[in-house]
Amino acid sequence: MSLRLPDRALIVKLFYHNDNSAIVALRKFRTLKGMRKGPLTVKNLRLMVTKFKETESLNVRPGRGRKPVSTEAIEKVALQVEEDKTSNVQASTSVRHVAEALDQPGSTV
């Protein structure tokens, strides 16, 4: 369960108000929110606070994401699929077959 930004801010605020004690901050957060088990562990709270000290932001940064695929590669794949359909009506086109025919990795097909 990930925390929303206001909840992250509240936990960091509780951390600093309780003499930098992660355990006490988590206990108070759980009692305020009426939880038995928390969304964070003590270790993760400490990591979040150190990241907050470095970046001065509580936002979660996006991951690496997908690499962009060029329109040229998309056109090549579309042509190969059409070619495979016309040559063999019964068979389905697989990613592996198209990737081998185009000499491209399967992740770009």
C-alpha positions, 0 to 999 in steps of 0.5 A: 500500500503506497501512501498519498502525499498528505500522509507522507507529509504527516509521517515526516512531521511526526518524525521530526516532532518526536525527536527523530524517532521512527518508531514513535512516529509510526505508532502515532501515525497508526493511532491517528489513522486507526490502523493496527498495521502500518503502511511502512516499516521503520526502515522504510520510514528512515529511508523516506526521511533521508530521501526527504533531507536530500531532495526536500520533496516527498513526491515519488519519482517515476521509474525508468518506464518504457523506452520509446519505439520509433515509428520506423520500427512500428511500420516494419513490424506492421509490414512483416505481420501483413506479409506473414498473413498473406503467406500463411492464412491459417497460422498466427503471427508470433512476436518471436517470428516477427523479431527473428524476421526483422533482426530486432529484439522481441521487446521492440516488436 
